Amino acid sequence: MLYLELIAIFFVYVFVLIQVTLCITLQNHEEKQKRKYVTNDELNKLPFISILIPARNEAHQIHRCIESLFELNYPQNKFEVLIGDDSSADNTAEIVQNLIQSRTNFKLIPITENLGKAKAKANVLANLAHFAKGEIFAVTDADIAVKTDWLMTLVNEFDNPNIAIVSGTTIVKGETLFERMQGIEWLYSSGLLIAFDKLGLKGTAVGNNMAFTKEAYFKVGGYENIDFSVTEDFKLFDTFRKAGYQTKNTLKVESLNFSNAQTQFNHFLHQRKRWLIGARELSIVWKFIFVVFGSFYLMVFILAFFSLQSALVMWAIKFIVQSVVIILLNSRLKLKTRYLDLLLLEPYYIISSNAVLAFYFSAKKMDWKNRNY
């Protein structure tokens, strides 16, 4: 029993130590929007960008994405939008075509060919990359609404010729309690990703909010030559890192994207199972961090058997530091904090984390866009 108590104490203390360290890192880190291009000469020197959007059965939400792209603060003659229809069974293609018919720099491309090792979203991006004319490829998803300065902000981050990929921050929005909890979870996870990045522990790219150079992409072989992963953003990020390129994750309100929350718990479980499958390829350090974060409630429960007071104190510290991080992130991104939701986050984490863990180890296949993996 002594060993069990020591293990519980170790994991709980490590978790709290990581939380405090990351809180201090975020507190001391502030990113400011870089100077915007204003003169005609500067605008003419901007790189041509290809925005790549994979779409599969997105009829209910793709209009929001496309309409937000219409409002981009970037010269119209300096970017194109390529939307890849990945065998949609609904009227996604028809909706897109109607929306973009008067926009010459928007194109709908049916995806009919499988390229090399690429599958699903990675295959759509692999195909679109061969149509793209841009020096930089920017990627977002069909359920995303981008900010007007999104493209300009990401492009400004390529201030070093060895930078291959840049990621902004994405959170989900919703009104129901379940949707709001997902929003806070996304925000908190994004903050941890940024904090770890600033400490030198690189994690992943953000697949619905990233840009990478055409030169670097084809130098590493493109998605058709990269081993398939259901988390294609991490796979590309990892390939760039192994090839010696630099990467950058940013926390800026100007490049903050909004995604739709999962409205059904079943879809939520499949989404999280996909993320956990992708996490198998992370480094041993990241796997340890996942274990520490994922086992917190279990370890607090075990610790409570030996010292209820110690368990409650550690839980309280975790809650306080976690809440400070969330409030800080909301402030940085100019978002509103619902303080009651900070309290409700704890039962949400307990229920969702155990449900996701059980679903991950179940025999049920992960469903992603009506494809099983």
N, C-alpha and C positions, 0 to 999 in steps of 0.2 A: 504493500500500500504506500510505503514511503516513496518508492520510485514513481508511482503514479502521481503522487502529490508534487514531486519535483518536476516531472514532465509538464504538468498543468501550470505550475508556477513559471517555468521557463517560457512556455509558449505565450502565456498571458503577458508576462513582462516584456518579451520581445515585441509583441504586438503593440503594446503601449509605447515602447521606446521608438518604434518605427513611426507611429502616429505623431508623436511629439516632434521628432526630427523633421518629418515632412511638413508639419504645421509651421515650424520655424523657417524651413526652406521657402515655402510659399509666401510667408510674411515678408521675407527679405527679397523676394523676386517680384519685379514689376516690369512688364513689357509695355512700351509705348509704340503707338503707330508711327511708322517711319514717314518721312516727308512724302507727300503726294506729288505726282508729276503735274505741273501746271502749264508750262509753256508749250507751244506747238512743237518746238524742236524736241523737247523731252518726250512728248506724246508720240512723236514719230519714231523715236528710238525704242519704244516699248516692244518687247518680244511678241511675236504672234503666238497665241495660245489656242490649243485645242481642248475643249471641255468634253469629256467622255462620260456618257450616262448609260449604264446598263439598265434595261427595262424588261421586266417579265410580269405580266398580269398586274399592271399598275394603273388600270383604267380609273380606279376610284380616287387616285391621289396625284397622278403625274402632272396634272394641270398646275398645281401649286408650285412644283419645281420649275417648270418651264416659264411660268409667268414671273417668277422671281429672277430668272436669268434674263428676262427682257429688260429688267431694271438695273443691270450691272453698270457700275461706274467704270467703264473701260471702253476705249474707242471701238466702235462697231466694226471697223475695218481691220481690227487687230485680234479678233478672236472668232472661232467657229464653235458650234455646238453639234456634236455627233451623238445621236441617240440610237443605241443598238437594241432593236426589238428581238428578244430572245425567245422566239416561238411562243408568244403570248396566246393564251386560249380565249382571252376576252378582246375587247375592242380598243386596246391600248394604242395600236398603230393608227387607227382611224382618228382617235382623239388627238394624238400627237400631230398627225398630218393637218388636221383642221387648225390647230393652234399655230403652226409654224409656216403656213402656206404663203404668208407675205414676208417672211424673214429669210432672206437669201443666205445668211450665214448659219442657219439651222438646217440640219439634214437628218432624216430618218433612214436608218440602214438596217434591213432585215439580216439577221445572223443565221446563216444556213450552213456554215462550214466549221468543223472542229479543227483547230490548229494544234498540232503536236500534243503536248501533255495537258494543254489547257482544257478546263471543263467549266460549265456554268458561268458565273460572273467573270471568272478569269478568262474564259474563252471569248466572251463578249468584248472585254477590254483588249484582248490580243487581236481580235479582228478590227476593232475600231482604230487601234494604233497604226495599222497599215493604211488606213484611209486618211489619217490625221496629217495635217500640214504644219502644225505648230512646233515651235522650238521647245515648248513646255506643254506637258499634258496635265490638265487639272481633272480630277475625278470627284464626282458626287453621285448620290443615289436618287432614284425617282421619287422618293418620299421626302426629300429634303427641300427646305426653303432657304436659299442663300441670302446673305446680306449684300447690299449694293456694292460695298467695298471689298467683298470676298476675294475676287480675282486679283485686284490690285494689291491687296495685302499679302497674299501668298506669293505673288511674283516678286514683291519687294524683298522677300526673305532669301532669295537666291543671290546673296551678296558675296558668295565665295564660289569659285569655279568647281570646287570639289563637293559641293552640296548636291546630292542627287534627288532628295525627296524632302518635302516640307509638309507638315500637317497642321491644320487648325484644330479648333475644339468644336465638338458637336454635343448637343444635349437634346433630350426629348421633351416635348410639351404635351400637356393634357390637362383635363379638368377634373376627372374622377380621382378618387383617392389612390387607386392602383396606378393610374397614369402619373400622378404627381410624385409618387414614391419612386417610380422608374426615373423620373426627371432628376430627382435629388441623387439617386444612385449613379446615374450617368455623370452628373456634375462632379460628384465626389471622386469617382473613378478617374475622370479626366484630370482632376487636380492632382491625384496621386501619380498619374502617368507623367504630368509635367514636372512635378517635384523630383521624382526619380530621374527624369531626363536631365534636370539641372544638377543633380548629384553625380551624373556620369553613368547612370545605369539606364541604358537605352532599352525601351520596351517594344513599341510597335508604331506603325503608322495608323492613321484614322481613315479607313477606307472610303467613307462618305465625305471626306473633307481633306483632300491631299492633292499635291502637285509634284510632278517629277520631270526631270529633263528627258527629252527625246534621246539625246546622245547617250546618257547613262542607261536608259531603259534598253536600248538595242545593243549596247555593249555587253550587258549581262545576259542577253539572249531573248528578252521578252518573256511573257507568260507562257508562250508555247514551248519554251525550253526550261521552264522552272517546274520542279515537281509540284503536282497539284496539292492544294490545301483548301479546306472550306473557309479558312481565314486568309484569303488571297492578299489582303493588305499587309499582314504580318510577313507573309512569304516573300513578297517583293521587297519590303523593308529589310528583312534579314539577308536577302541576296545582295542588296546594295551594300549593307554593312560588311559582309564577308568579302566583297570585291574592293573594299577600302574606301568607299565613299562616306561622306559625312551626311548626317540626317538631322532634322530639326523639328521639334514639336513646340507649338506656340499657344499662348493663352491670351488672346486679344478679342475684344468685343467686335472689332471690325471683320474678323474672319470666323465669327461664331455662327454655326449652322444649326438649324432646328429640324429635328426628325419627329415623326409620329411615334407615339408610344404604342406598345402592344396592348390591344384592348381585350384580348382573350388570353386567359392564363395558359391554355394549351400552347398557343403560339409563343408565348413568353418562354415556356420551358424548352421548346425546340430551338429558339434563338440562343438561349444560354447554353444548351448542350453543344451547339455549333461552336460557341466561343471556347468552351472547355476542351472540345476536341482539338481545336487549333492551339490551345495552350500547351498541349503535349510537346510541342516543338520548341517551347521556350527554354532558355538557359536554366541551369540548375539553381542559380540564385533566384530567378523569377519563380521557379517552381516552389522553392522554399517559402517565398513571400506569399504565394497563393495558399500554401498549406497553413501558414501562420494566420492569415486573414480568415480562411475558411473554417479553421478549427477554434476560433475565439470563443464562441458561445458554448461549445462542448467543453473546452478547458475551464471556463468560468464555472460551469455546472459541476465539474469534477472538483475544482478548488473549493467550491461552497461546502462540500462534504467535510472538508478538513478545517476550513476557516470561512464561515459565512461573511464575516466582517471584511476580510481581505478580498474576497470575491466581489462584494458590493463596491468596495473602494476602487478596485481596478475597472469595474464596469462603469462606474461614475466618471473616472478619468477618461476612459475611452469615449464616453458620450460627450463630455465637455470638449475634448480636443476635436472630435469629429464635427461637432456643431460649430466650433470656431472656424474650422477649415471651410465648411459649407457657407457660412456667413461671409467669410473673406472672399470666396470664389464668386458668390452672388454679387458682392460689392464690385469686384474687379470687372465682372461681365455686365454690370448694370442690370441685374435681375433682382426681383423682389424675393425676400425671405419670408416664408410662412412659418412662424416659430412653432406653432402647434405640430406642423408636419415633422419637425426635428424630433419630437417625442414619438410620433407614430412610426418613425423610421426604424426604431429598434424592433418592434414586433414584426414589421415588414421584413427586415433582414432575417429574423429568426425563422419565419415561415418560408420565405422564398429560398433562402440558402439551403434549408433541409429538403425542400421539394425539388430544387434543381439537382442537388446531390443524388437524391433517390432516382430521379429521372435519368441522370447521366449514367448510372450503373444499371439501369433497366435494359431489357433486351430490345426495347422499341427503337426503331431506326429514327435518325434525325431527319425531319422533313424541312427542306429549304426550297421555297418557291415551287412546291409540288414535285420535288425530286428528293429521293431518299439516299442517305449516306450512312 
